[in-house]
């Protein structure tokens, strides 16, 4: 619902008053609603602001517009907010009683203000030891309160500084959280750091601040920052590096600077080893240092491990495989036998193949024969769902790569297992390696001990990793690591239509569909009708066929936007599958509503909680200030400020589904998603299903997806490094 500007109130106005209460504060810090008692008006006013909420009792000065919300009525939409400490005794008491100062609650706030009156905040700032004059307040409580109030004072100073320099004070809380007491120093002397280190602050905002601080348009500092920013964006598209000319073009556009000036700045940065470069085939490629180091180290470690694996005392590997084949009652294809034999003889082996080609059988054979040699085996995969699949397929314990490496810390990846304290294993088997980006692969390989055998398993035709690099494809492209590609689909006459159609799609042929088989297509007139049918399928039709809407059915989408995008479908499916009721508590922010019982997904790696991007769970408890989610391997509590790490998961992107398998996959294909419709995306989606695939939408969109085999090139030189062509 859109807010409408009130007639007669379309010019910017100022409003000042005391914050009476905070109605809503988004955990991300990006939106808040609070009730204000204006200085010069009677009654109270509801205020919305795109920032952290102010504190109860604070005096605030606002600039913005009056609007009418269709549901909540007349509000003041603040575009600028400056908060100052309250001055009246009543305001000071409300401020302290709000709980914003550690160690002070409502009862103690009343006693403190009764004792010190309007001088209370001056006492807190300048003479905090005097708090001990209050009965029951010890030195520890006084010190904690003084430290907490000092932090609030620094936050206020940052907000005022930003507003004075033409930048919205709404960023103050995020800046203070990142830099603490050093925030003002960073703002004044290193403004471009904000772009890389503070969420929500882009290059243009930091650049505008730098300009106000006197940084000239042709300053070397500014030009290098523009290059830094342009280079940092390449990883978001999966690249490890970028051609020099393309980088100069991007940076010049961001900086509105002459290409020659940007080229000179790049040359100076390269000479100073600020940027990493590699030349191949007459082309110079520029790297962010982190990705350059990761790519070089990954190649070095793969070559090292391939040559250092302990030789197994296996006299006749072909005889061992034949014996296992007979005992298992199987008849292996030549490629399957070669793969199992390779596991007994190679330091590193890559096993690839599509659905129905017998990868799982091969992995089980590898494990059994390697265990018979007395070897210790670790099994892993990039995601929890992929690890669970591997465990179910092999009957052995499998963990995520992050758990294997004992991930620690908060937002940044830190691992207890590394080159100094390595994993304890003779063999490590990793599944779904197409999902591994170059940075995670580097961390993993550093923890693999010399002499350990490594088996990498994956499907190279699936979508590449979300992060930078194309590790599996590059290893195969290098031609220096032993590999086996399984291509034969077993028992084609008995194979499911899903398997046969997956291979047809991969070969550029339209899938064979029926309205009542295990691979269906429903043609619909438009995206809205398609979205309506998806809801009907999940809420009525498929449950009538015996499928659980939450446990068995997964809706996928090529995009997040539009009627058939992830966001819209999640809202529709939540309303149909988990509707509101008085018995279900809710949490709402500016983006979505979470409800008790909802199916949710973790959207970022949280090493402290040991849950990772893409993990799926269900909300089991939900209260005003926290909720609890049951994941496959963990039950995790989220405080209010952490709830922003979750999103609904009734629908998800095809990229997020990688490594998973579901009984039923439902995938819309509509013309509005044309930009994302390509063969490897459709192939990845279809191969997520075990029992039933339902495609619906436009036949033209389906044909576009099948015919579009123009996968976007990723700039990476891992294959060349492995082949020692550099």
C-alpha positions as CSV (number, residue, x, y, z in Angstrom):
1,X,0.0,0.0,0.0
2,X,1.3,3.4,-1.0
3,X,1.3,6.4,1.2
4,X,-0.3,9.6,-0.2
5,X,1.1,13.0,0.4
6,X,-1.5,15.2,2.1
7,X,-2.8,18.0,-0.1
8,X,-1.4,21.3,1.2
9,X,1.5,19.4,2.9
10,X,3.6,18.6,-0.1
11,X,6.5,20.9,0.9
12,X,9.2,19.9,3.4
13,X,8.3,20.8,7.0
14,X,10.1,20.7,10.3
15,X,8.7,19.0,13.4
16,X,10.3,18.7,16.9
17,X,9.3,17.0,20.0
18,X,9.9,14.2,22.5
19,X,9.8,10.5,21.6
20,X,6.9,9.0,23.6
21,X,7.3,5.4,22.5
22,X,8.7,3.2,19.7
23,X,6.0,1.4,17.9
24,X,8.2,-0.7,15.5
25,X,11.9,-1.0,14.8
26,X,13.2,-3.2,12.0
27,X,16.0,-5.5,13.1
28,X,18.1,-4.4,10.1
29,X,18.0,-0.8,11.4
30,X,16.5,0.4,8.1
31,X,13.0,1.4,9.3
32,X,11.2,2.6,12.4
33,X,7.8,3.9,13.6
34,X,7.6,6.0,16.8
35,X,5.1,8.2,18.6
36,X,6.1,11.8,19.1
37,X,4.8,14.5,21.5
38,X,5.3,17.7,19.5
39,X,6.7,20.8,21.1
40,X,4.1,23.1,19.7
41,X,1.0,20.9,19.0
42,X,-1.4,19.1,21.2
43,X,-1.8,15.3,21.0
44,X,0.7,12.8,19.6
45,X,2.0,12.1,16.1
46,X,3.1,8.9,14.5
47,X,6.4,9.3,12.7
48,X,8.1,6.9,10.2
49,X,11.8,7.1,9.4
50,X,14.2,5.0,7.2
51,X,16.7,4.5,10.0
52,X,17.3,3.1,13.5
53,X,14.6,4.1,16.0
54,X,15.4,7.0,18.3
55,X,15.3,6.5,22.0
56,X,12.3,6.9,24.2
57,X,12.5,10.3,25.9
58,X,14.9,11.8,23.4
59,X,14.3,15.3,21.9
60,X,14.2,15.0,18.1
61,X,14.2,17.5,15.3
62,X,12.7,16.2,12.1
63,X,12.3,17.3,8.5
64,X,9.9,15.6,6.1
65,X,6.4,15.5,4.9
66,X,2.9,14.7,6.2
67,X,1.4,11.7,4.5
68,X,-1.8,9.6,4.7
69,X,-1.2,5.9,5.0
70,X,-4.2,3.8,3.7
71,X,-4.3,1.7,6.9
72,X,-2.7,3.8,9.6
73,X,-3.9,7.3,8.6
74,X,-2.0,10.6,9.0
75,X,1.7,10.3,9.7
76,X,4.9,12.4,9.5
77,X,7.4,10.8,7.1
78,X,10.8,12.0,8.4
79,X,13.6,12.2,5.9
80,X,16.1,13.8,8.3
81,X,16.3,13.2,12.0
82,X,18.6,14.8,14.6
83,X,18.3,13.5,18.2
84,X,19.5,15.2,21.3
85,X,19.4,14.3,25.0
86,X,16.1,15.1,26.8
87,X,16.2,18.2,29.0
88,X,13.1,18.0,31.3
89,X,13.1,15.7,34.3
90,X,10.1,13.9,32.9
91,X,11.8,13.3,29.6
92,X,15.0,12.2,31.3
93,X,13.1,9.6,33.3
94,X,11.4,8.2,30.3
95,X,14.7,8.1,28.5
96,X,16.4,6.1,31.3
97,X,13.4,3.9,31.9
98,X,13.3,2.8,28.3
99,X,16.2,0.4,29.1
100,X,18.6,2.0,26.7
101,X,21.2,2.5,29.4
102,X,22.7,-0.8,30.7
103,X,21.9,-1.4,34.4
104,X,19.0,1.1,34.6
105,X,15.4,0.0,34.6
106,X,12.1,2.0,35.3
107,X,12.3,1.8,39.1
108,X,16.0,2.9,39.3
109,X,15.4,5.6,36.7
110,X,12.7,7.1,38.9
111,X,15.0,7.1,42.0
112,X,17.9,8.6,40.0
113,X,15.8,11.5,38.6
114,X,14.2,12.1,41.9
115,X,17.6,12.6,43.3
116,X,19.4,14.5,40.6
117,X,16.5,16.1,38.7
118,X,17.3,17.9,35.4
119,X,21.1,17.5,36.1
120,X,20.9,13.7,35.8
121,X,22.5,13.3,32.4
122,X,25.3,15.8,33.2
123,X,26.0,13.6,36.3
124,X,26.0,10.5,34.1
125,X,28.5,12.0,31.7
126,X,30.8,13.9,34.0
127,X,30.4,12.5,37.5
128,X,29.1,8.9,37.2
129,X,30.5,7.8,40.5
130,X,27.8,10.0,42.2
131,X,25.2,7.4,41.1
132,X,26.4,5.6,44.2
133,X,24.5,8.2,46.2
134,X,21.4,6.4,45.2
135,X,20.6,3.6,47.7
136,X,21.3,0.2,46.1
137,X,23.6,1.5,43.3
138,X,27.1,0.1,43.6
139,X,30.2,1.1,41.7
140,X,29.8,-1.6,39.1
141,X,26.3,-0.5,38.2
142,X,27.5,3.1,38.0
143,X,30.4,2.3,35.7
144,X,28.2,0.2,33.4
145,X,25.6,3.0,33.1
146,X,28.2,5.6,32.4
147,X,29.8,3.5,29.7
148,X,26.5,2.8,28.1
149,X,25.5,6.5,28.2
150,X,28.8,7.5,26.6
151,X,28.1,5.2,23.7
152,X,24.7,6.9,23.2
153,X,26.4,10.3,23.3
154,X,28.9,9.1,20.6
155,X,26.0,7.9,18.5
156,X,24.3,11.3,18.8
157,X,27.6,13.0,17.8
158,X,27.9,10.9,14.7
159,X,24.3,11.6,13.8
160,X,24.8,15.4,14.1
161,X,28.1,15.2,12.2
162,X,26.5,13.4,9.3
163,X,23.6,15.8,9.1
164,X,26.0,18.8,9.2
165,X,27.8,17.3,6.2
166,X,24.7,16.7,4.1
167,X,24.4,12.9,4.8
168,X,21.3,11.4,6.4
169,X,21.8,10.7,10.1
170,X,20.0,7.5,9.6
171,X,23.3,5.8,8.9
172,X,24.7,6.7,12.4
173,X,23.8,3.5,14.2
174,X,25.4,1.3,11.5
175,X,28.5,3.5,11.4
176,X,28.9,3.4,15.2
177,X,28.3,-0.4,15.3
178,X,31.2,-0.8,12.8
179,X,33.7,1.6,14.2
180,X,32.7,2.4,17.8
181,X,34.7,5.3,19.2
182,X,36.8,5.6,16.0
183,X,33.7,6.4,13.9
184,X,34.3,10.2,13.7
185,X,38.0,9.6,12.7
186,X,36.9,7.3,9.9
187,X,34.3,9.8,8.7
188,X,36.7,12.7,8.7
189,X,39.8,11.0,7.2
190,X,38.7,7.8,5.5
191,X,35.2,8.3,4.1
192,X,35.6,5.8,1.2
193,X,36.0,3.0,3.8
194,X,32.2,3.3,4.4
195,X,31.4,1.8,1.0
196,X,33.1,-1.5,1.7
197,X,32.5,-1.7,5.4
198,X,29.0,-0.3,6.2
199,X,25.8,-1.9,4.9
200,X,23.7,0.5,2.9
201,X,26.3,3.1,2.1
202,X,27.2,3.0,-1.5
203,X,30.1,4.7,-3.4
204,X,28.0,7.7,-4.4
205,X,27.2,8.5,-0.7
206,X,30.8,8.1,0.4
207,X,31.9,10.2,-2.6
208,X,29.5,13.0,-1.8
209,X,30.9,13.1,1.8
210,X,34.5,13.1,0.6
211,X,33.7,16.0,-1.7
212,X,32.3,18.0,1.2
213,X,35.4,17.2,3.1
214,X,37.5,18.8,0.4
215,X,38.6,15.8,-1.7
216,X,39.2,16.9,-5.2
217,X,37.6,15.2,-8.2
218,X,41.0,14.2,-9.6
219,X,42.5,13.2,-6.2
220,X,44.5,10.0,-6.4
221,X,42.6,8.9,-3.2
222,X,39.3,9.3,-5.0
223,X,40.3,7.7,-8.2
224,X,41.7,4.6,-6.4
225,X,38.5,4.4,-4.3
226,X,36.5,4.4,-7.5
227,X,38.6,1.6,-8.9
228,X,38.3,-0.3,-5.6
229,X,34.6,0.0,-5.7
230,X,34.3,-1.1,-9.4
231,X,36.6,-4.1,-8.7
232,X,34.7,-5.1,-5.6
233,X,31.5,-5.5,-7.6
234,X,32.9,-8.2,-9.9
235,X,32.7,-10.9,-7.3
236,X,28.9,-10.3,-7.2
237,X,28.8,-11.5,-10.8
238,X,30.9,-14.6,-10.1
239,X,34.2,-13.2,-11.5
240,X,37.6,-13.5,-9.9
241,X,39.1,-10.9,-12.1
242,X,38.2,-8.4,-14.9
243,X,40.0,-7.2,-18.1
244,X,41.8,-4.0,-17.5
245,X,39.9,-2.1,-20.2
246,X,36.5,-3.1,-18.7
247,X,37.6,-2.1,-15.2
248,X,38.7,1.3,-16.4
249,X,35.4,1.7,-18.2
250,X,33.3,0.8,-15.1
251,X,35.4,3.0,-12.8
252,X,35.3,6.0,-15.1
253,X,31.5,5.8,-15.3
254,X,31.2,5.6,-11.5
255,X,33.7,8.5,-11.0
256,X,32.5,10.6,-14.0
257,X,36.2,10.9,-14.7
258,X,38.3,10.8,-17.9
259,X,39.5,7.3,-18.8
260,X,43.1,8.5,-19.0
261,X,43.0,9.7,-15.4
262,X,41.5,6.4,-14.2
263,X,44.1,4.4,-16.3
264,X,46.9,6.4,-14.6
265,X,45.5,5.7,-11.2
266,X,45.2,2.0,-12.0
267,X,48.9,1.9,-13.2
268,X,50.0,3.6,-9.9
269,X,48.0,1.1,-7.9
270,X,49.5,-1.9,-9.7
271,X,53.0,-0.5,-9.2
272,X,52.3,-0.2,-5.5
273,X,50.9,-3.8,-5.4
274,X,47.6,-2.4,-4.4
275,X,45.9,-4.3,-7.2
276,X,46.9,-7.8,-8.4
277,X,47.2,-8.4,-12.2
278,X,47.8,-11.3,-14.5
279,X,48.5,-11.2,-18.3
280,X,47.5,-14.0,-20.6
281,X,46.9,-14.0,-24.4
282,X,47.7,-10.4,-24.7
283,X,45.1,-9.4,-22.2
284,X,45.7,-7.9,-18.7
285,X,43.3,-9.1,-16.0
286,X,43.0,-7.2,-12.7
287,X,42.1,-8.9,-9.4
288,X,41.0,-7.9,-5.9
289,X,43.9,-9.1,-3.8
290,X,41.7,-11.5,-1.8
291,X,40.5,-13.3,-4.9
292,X,44.0,-13.3,-6.5
293,X,45.4,-15.0,-3.4
294,X,42.5,-17.5,-3.2
295,X,42.9,-18.5,-6.8
296,X,46.7,-18.9,-6.6
297,X,46.6,-20.8,-3.4
298,X,43.8,-23.1,-4.6
299,X,45.8,-24.1,-7.7
300,X,49.0,-24.6,-5.6
301,X,47.2,-26.8,-3.1
302,X,45.4,-28.9,-5.7
303,X,48.7,-29.6,-7.5
304,X,50.5,-30.3,-4.1
305,X,47.8,-32.7,-2.8
306,X,47.5,-34.5,-6.2
307,X,51.2,-35.4,-5.9
308,X,51.5,-36.1,-2.2
309,X,48.6,-38.5,-1.5
310,X,49.8,-41.7,0.2
311,X,50.1,-44.6,-2.2
312,X,47.6,-47.4,-1.3
313,X,49.0,-50.9,-1.3
314,X,46.4,-52.1,-3.7
315,X,47.8,-54.8,-6.0
316,X,44.9,-55.2,-8.4
317,X,42.3,-52.4,-8.1
318,X,40.2,-53.9,-10.9
319,X,39.9,-57.2,-9.1
320,X,38.8,-55.4,-5.9
321,X,36.1,-53.5,-7.9
322,X,34.9,-56.7,-9.6
323,X,34.7,-58.4,-6.2
324,X,32.6,-55.6,-4.8
325,X,30.4,-55.5,-7.9
326,X,29.7,-59.2,-7.5
327,X,28.9,-59.0,-3.8
328,X,26.7,-56.0,-4.3
329,X,24.8,-57.7,-7.1
330,X,25.5,-54.9,-9.5
331,X,26.7,-54.6,-13.1
332,X,28.7,-51.4,-13.4
333,X,29.3,-49.4,-16.5
334,X,32.9,-48.9,-17.7
335,X,32.9,-45.3,-16.4
336,X,31.7,-46.4,-13.0
337,X,34.4,-49.0,-12.7
338,X,37.1,-46.5,-13.8
339,X,35.9,-44.1,-11.1
340,X,36.0,-46.6,-8.3
341,X,39.5,-47.8,-9.4
342,X,40.6,-44.1,-9.6
343,X,39.6,-43.6,-6.0
344,X,42.0,-46.4,-5.1
345,X,45.0,-45.0,-7.1
346,X,44.7,-41.2,-7.5
347,X,45.6,-38.5,-5.0
348,X,42.7,-36.4,-6.3
349,X,39.8,-37.6,-8.4
350,X,36.9,-35.7,-9.9
351,X,33.6,-37.5,-10.5
352,X,30.9,-35.8,-12.6
353,X,27.6,-36.8,-14.1
354,X,24.0,-36.0,-14.4
355,X,21.0,-37.6,-12.8
356,X,20.5,-41.3,-13.3
357,X,24.2,-41.9,-14.3
358,X,25.0,-43.7,-11.0
359,X,27.2,-41.3,-9.1
360,X,25.6,-42.4,-5.8
361,X,26.4,-46.0,-6.5
362,X,30.0,-45.2,-7.4
363,X,30.4,-43.1,-4.2
364,X,29.1,-46.0,-2.1
365,X,31.5,-48.4,-3.8
366,X,34.4,-46.0,-3.2
367,X,33.6,-45.7,0.5
368,X,33.3,-49.5,1.0
369,X,36.5,-50.3,-0.7
370,X,38.5,-47.5,0.9
371,X,37.2,-48.5,4.3
372,X,38.4,-52.0,3.6
373,X,41.9,-50.6,3.2
374,X,41.6,-49.3,6.8
375,X,41.2,-45.6,5.8
376,X,39.4,-42.9,7.7
377,X,36.9,-41.1,5.5
378,X,35.2,-37.7,5.9
379,X,32.1,-36.8,3.9
380,X,31.0,-33.3,3.2
381,X,29.1,-30.9,1.0
382,X,28.7,-27.1,0.8
383,X,25.2,-26.9,2.3
384,X,23.3,-28.6,5.0
385,X,20.7,-30.0,2.6
386,X,23.4,-31.4,0.3
387,X,25.2,-33.0,3.3
388,X,21.9,-34.6,4.4
389,X,21.4,-36.0,0.9
390,X,24.9,-37.5,0.9
391,X,24.4,-39.0,4.3
392,X,21.1,-40.6,3.3
393,X,22.6,-42.0,0.1
394,X,25.7,-43.5,1.7
395,X,24.5,-44.4,5.2
396,X,27.5,-42.5,6.6
397,X,27.7,-39.2,8.5
398,X,28.2,-36.2,6.3
399,X,28.6,-32.6,7.3
400,X,28.8,-29.2,5.7
401,X,32.2,-27.8,4.7
402,X,31.7,-25.1,7.3
403,X,31.1,-27.7,10.1
404,X,34.0,-29.8,8.9
405,X,36.3,-26.8,9.1
406,X,34.7,-25.8,12.5
407,X,33.6,-22.3,11.4
408,X,33.8,-19.7,14.2
409,X,33.2,-16.1,14.7
410,X,30.5,-13.7,13.6
411,X,30.0,-12.2,10.2
412,X,33.5,-13.1,8.9
413,X,34.7,-16.6,8.1
414,X,37.1,-17.9,10.6
415,X,37.9,-21.6,10.9
416,X,39.5,-23.7,13.6
417,X,40.7,-26.2,11.0
418,X,43.3,-24.6,8.8
419,X,46.9,-25.2,7.6
420,X,48.1,-25.1,11.2
421,X,45.5,-27.5,12.6
422,X,44.4,-29.7,9.8
423,X,41.6,-32.3,9.4
424,X,42.3,-35.8,10.5
425,X,41.4,-38.1,7.6
426,X,42.9,-40.4,5.0
427,X,40.2,-39.6,2.4
428,X,37.8,-36.7,2.0
429,X,34.8,-36.9,-0.3
430,X,33.0,-33.7,-1.2
431,X,29.7,-33.7,-3.0
432,X,28.0,-30.8,-5.0
433,X,31.4,-29.2,-5.7
434,X,29.8,-27.0,-8.4
435,X,28.6,-24.9,-5.5
436,X,32.0,-24.3,-4.0
437,X,33.4,-20.8,-4.7
438,X,37.1,-20.0,-4.9
439,X,37.4,-18.6,-1.3
440,X,35.7,-21.5,0.4
441,X,37.7,-24.0,-1.7
442,X,40.9,-22.3,-0.6
443,X,40.0,-22.5,3.1
444,X,39.0,-26.2,2.7
445,X,42.2,-27.2,0.8
446,X,44.4,-25.5,3.4
447,X,42.9,-27.8,6.0
448,X,43.5,-31.0,4.0
449,X,46.6,-32.8,5.3
450,X,49.4,-33.9,2.9
451,X,48.9,-37.5,2.0
452,X,45.1,-37.3,2.2
453,X,43.1,-38.5,-0.9
454,X,40.5,-36.1,-2.2
455,X,37.4,-37.1,-4.2
456,X,35.4,-34.2,-5.7
457,X,31.9,-35.0,-6.9
458,X,29.5,-32.8,-8.8
459,X,27.4,-32.0,-11.9
460,X,29.2,-29.5,-14.0
461,X,26.1,-28.7,-16.0
462,X,24.3,-27.2,-13.0
463,X,24.4,-23.5,-12.2
464,X,27.8,-22.3,-11.0
465,X,28.5,-21.2,-7.4
466,X,26.8,-18.0,-6.2
467,X,30.2,-16.7,-5.1
468,X,33.2,-15.9,-7.3
469,X,34.9,-18.6,-9.4
470,X,34.0,-21.7,-11.4
471,X,36.0,-24.2,-9.4
472,X,34.7,-27.5,-10.7
473,X,34.5,-26.4,-14.3
474,X,38.0,-25.0,-14.1
475,X,39.5,-28.2,-12.6
476,X,38.0,-30.2,-15.5
477,X,39.1,-27.6,-18.0
478,X,42.7,-27.7,-16.8
479,X,43.0,-31.4,-17.8
480,X,45.6,-32.0,-15.1
481,X,43.5,-33.6,-12.4
482,X,42.2,-37.2,-13.0
483,X,38.5,-37.2,-13.7
484,X,35.6,-39.5,-14.8
485,X,32.5,-38.2,-16.4
486,X,29.5,-40.5,-16.2
487,X,27.2,-40.2,-19.2
488,X,25.2,-43.4,-19.5
489,X,21.7,-43.2,-18.1
490,X,20.9,-46.7,-16.6
491,X,17.8,-48.6,-17.5
492,X,16.4,-45.9,-19.8
493,X,13.2,-47.8,-20.3
494,X,12.6,-47.8,-16.5
495,X,14.1,-44.3,-15.8
496,X,11.7,-41.6,-14.6
497,X,10.5,-39.0,-17.0
498,X,12.4,-36.5,-14.7
499,X,15.8,-38.1,-15.4
500,X,15.1,-38.4,-19.2
501,X,13.8,-34.9,-19.5
502,X,16.8,-33.5,-17.5
503,X,19.1,-35.0,-20.1
504,X,16.9,-33.8,-22.9
505,X,17.1,-30.2,-21.6
506,X,20.8,-30.5,-21.2
507,X,21.0,-31.5,-24.9
508,X,18.8,-28.6,-26.0
509,X,15.6,-30.6,-26.5
510,X,12.2,-29.7,-25.1
511,X,11.0,-32.0,-22.3
512,X,8.2,-34.4,-22.8
513,X,5.3,-33.4,-20.5
514,X,1.9,-34.7,-19.5
515,X,-0.7,-33.4,-17.2
516,X,-0.9,-36.5,-15.1
517,X,2.7,-38.0,-15.1
518,X,5.8,-37.2,-13.1
519,X,6.7,-34.3,-15.4
520,X,3.9,-31.9,-16.1
521,X,3.4,-28.6,-17.9
522,X,0.4,-26.3,-17.4
523,X,0.0,-23.5,-20.0
524,X,-1.5,-20.4,-18.5
525,X,-2.4,-17.0,-20.0
526,X,-0.2,-14.7,-17.9
527,X,1.9,-14.3,-14.8
528,X,-1.0,-13.6,-12.4
529,X,-2.9,-16.7,-13.5
530,X,0.4,-18.7,-13.1
531,X,0.8,-17.4,-9.6
532,X,-2.8,-18.2,-8.7
533,X,-2.3,-21.8,-10.0
534,X,0.9,-22.2,-8.0
535,X,-1.0,-21.4,-4.8
536,X,-3.9,-23.7,-5.8
537,X,-1.4,-26.5,-6.5
538,X,0.4,-26.1,-3.1
539,X,-2.7,-25.6,-1.0
540,X,-5.3,-27.9,-2.6
541,X,-4.3,-30.0,-5.6
542,X,-1.0,-31.6,-4.5
543,X,-2.1,-32.2,-0.9
544,X,-5.0,-34.2,-2.4
545,X,-2.5,-36.3,-4.1
546,X,-0.8,-37.1,-0.8
547,X,2.0,-34.5,-0.8
548,X,2.7,-32.4,2.3
549,X,2.7,-28.7,1.3
550,X,5.5,-27.8,3.7
551,X,7.7,-31.0,3.8
552,X,7.3,-32.3,0.2
553,X,6.6,-29.3,-2.1
554,X,9.2,-26.6,-3.0
555,X,8.3,-23.7,-5.2
556,X,11.3,-22.3,-7.2
557,X,11.5,-19.2,-9.3
558,X,14.1,-17.7,-11.7
559,X,13.8,-14.2,-10.2
560,X,12.8,-12.4,-7.0
561,X,10.6,-9.7,-8.6
562,X,7.2,-9.7,-10.4
563,X,4.1,-11.7,-9.8
564,X,5.8,-15.1,-10.2
565,X,9.0,-14.0,-8.4
566,X,10.2,-15.4,-5.1
567,X,9.0,-12.4,-3.0
568,X,5.4,-12.3,-4.3
569,X,5.0,-16.1,-4.2
570,X,6.2,-16.3,-0.6
571,X,3.6,-13.7,0.5
572,X,0.8,-15.6,-1.4
573,X,1.9,-19.0,-0.1
574,X,2.2,-17.9,3.4
575,X,-1.3,-16.5,3.3
576,X,-2.6,-19.8,2.0
577,X,-0.5,-22.3,3.9
578,X,0.0,-20.5,7.3
579,X,-2.7,-17.9,7.5
580,X,-2.9,-15.5,10.5
581,X,-5.0,-16.4,13.6
582,X,-5.2,-15.3,17.2
583,X,-3.3,-18.3,18.2
584,X,-0.2,-17.4,16.0
585,X,2.1,-14.7,17.2
586,X,3.7,-12.6,14.4
587,X,6.8,-10.4,13.8
588,X,6.5,-7.7,11.2
589,X,9.1,-5.3,9.7
590,X,9.1,-3.2,6.6
591,X,9.9,-6.1,4.3
592,X,7.9,-9.1,5.5
593,X,5.8,-10.7,8.2
594,X,7.0,-13.8,10.0
595,X,4.5,-16.0,11.7
596,X,4.6,-18.9,14.1
597,X,4.9,-22.1,12.0
598,X,6.4,-20.4,9.0
599,X,8.9,-22.1,6.7
600,X,12.0,-19.8,6.7
601,X,15.5,-19.7,5.3
602,X,18.8,-18.3,6.8
603,X,20.1,-15.7,4.3
604,X,23.7,-15.2,5.5
605,X,26.4,-17.3,7.1
606,X,26.3,-17.0,10.9
607,X,29.3,-18.8,12.2
608,X,28.5,-18.1,15.8
609,X,25.1,-19.7,15.6
610,X,26.4,-22.4,13.2
611,X,23.7,-21.8,10.6
612,X,24.5,-20.9,7.1
613,X,23.1,-19.2,4.0
614,X,20.4,-21.4,2.5
615,X,19.6,-23.5,5.6
616,X,15.8,-24.2,5.9
617,X,13.8,-24.4,9.1
618,X,10.5,-23.8,10.8
619,X,9.5,-21.1,13.4
620,X,8.7,-23.1,16.6
621,X,8.5,-20.2,19.0
622,X,7.9,-16.5,18.4
623,X,7.7,-13.7,21.0
624,X,8.0,-10.0,20.9
625,X,11.8,-9.9,21.3
626,X,13.0,-13.2,19.9
627,X,12.0,-16.3,18.0
628,X,13.3,-19.9,17.7
629,X,13.8,-21.8,14.5
630,X,14.2,-25.6,14.2
631,X,16.7,-26.4,11.4
632,X,17.6,-30.0,10.3
633,X,20.6,-30.1,12.7
634,X,20.2,-27.1,15.1
635,X,17.5,-25.3,17.1
636,X,18.5,-21.7,16.9
637,X,17.4,-18.7,18.9
638,X,17.2,-15.2,17.3
639,X,17.2,-12.0,19.2
640,X,15.2,-9.1,17.7
641,X,18.3,-7.6,16.0
642,X,19.1,-10.9,14.3
643,X,15.7,-11.7,12.8
644,X,16.6,-9.8,9.6
645,X,18.8,-12.8,8.8
646,X,15.7,-14.8,8.1
647,X,13.3,-14.8,5.1
648,X,10.3,-16.9,4.1
649,X,11.1,-20.1,2.2
650,X,7.8,-21.3,0.7
651,X,9.4,-20.2,-2.5
652,X,13.1,-19.7,-3.2
653,X,15.4,-18.9,-6.2
654,X,16.7,-21.8,-8.2
655,X,20.2,-20.7,-7.1
656,X,19.2,-21.2,-3.5
657,X,17.9,-24.7,-4.2
658,X,21.3,-26.0,-5.4
659,X,22.5,-29.1,-3.4
660,X,18.9,-29.9,-2.3
661,X,16.4,-32.5,-3.4
662,X,12.6,-32.4,-2.9
663,X,9.8,-34.8,-3.7
664,X,8.0,-32.1,-5.7
665,X,9.4,-29.0,-7.6
666,X,7.0,-26.3,-8.9
667,X,8.6,-23.8,-11.3
668,X,7.0,-20.9,-13.1
669,X,8.3,-20.0,-16.6
670,X,6.9,-16.6,-17.7
671,X,8.0,-14.0,-20.3
672,X,8.8,-11.5,-17.6
673,X,11.6,-13.7,-16.4
674,X,13.2,-13.8,-19.8
675,X,16.5,-12.3,-18.7
676,X,17.1,-15.2,-16.4
677,X,15.7,-18.1,-18.6
678,X,18.6,-20.3,-19.6
679,X,19.3,-23.9,-20.0
680,X,21.5,-24.6,-16.9
681,X,19.0,-22.8,-14.7
682,X,16.1,-25.0,-16.0
683,X,18.3,-28.1,-15.7
684,X,19.3,-27.3,-12.1
685,X,15.6,-26.8,-11.1
686,X,14.4,-30.0,-12.7
687,X,17.2,-32.1,-11.2
688,X,16.1,-31.0,-7.7
689,X,13.0,-33.2,-7.9
690,X,12.7,-36.8,-6.8
691,X,9.1,-37.6,-7.7
692,X,7.4,-34.8,-9.5
693,X,8.2,-31.8,-11.6
694,X,5.5,-29.2,-12.4
695,X,6.4,-26.4,-14.9
696,X,3.7,-23.8,-15.6
697,X,3.3,-20.6,-17.5
698,X,4.3,-19.9,-21.2
699,X,5.5,-22.5,-23.7
700,X,7.5,-19.7,-25.3
701,X,9.3,-19.1,-22.0
702,X,10.0,-22.8,-21.7
703,X,11.4,-22.9,-25.2
704,X,13.6,-19.8,-24.5
705,X,15.1,-21.5,-21.4
706,X,15.9,-24.7,-23.3
707,X,17.4,-22.9,-26.3
708,X,19.4,-20.4,-24.3
709,X,22.8,-22.1,-23.7
710,X,24.7,-18.8,-23.6
711,X,26.1,-19.1,-20.1
712,X,27.8,-16.0,-18.9
713,X,31.6,-16.2,-19.0
714,X,33.3,-16.0,-15.6
715,X,36.7,-14.4,-15.6
716,X,39.0,-16.8,-13.7
717,X,42.4,-18.3,-14.4
718,X,42.3,-21.3,-12.1
719,X,42.5,-23.7,-15.0
720,X,45.5,-21.9,-16.4
721,X,47.2,-21.9,-13.0
722,X,46.6,-25.7,-12.6
723,X,48.0,-26.3,-16.1
724,X,50.9,-24.0,-15.1
725,X,50.2,-21.9,-18.2
726,X,50.9,-18.7,-16.2
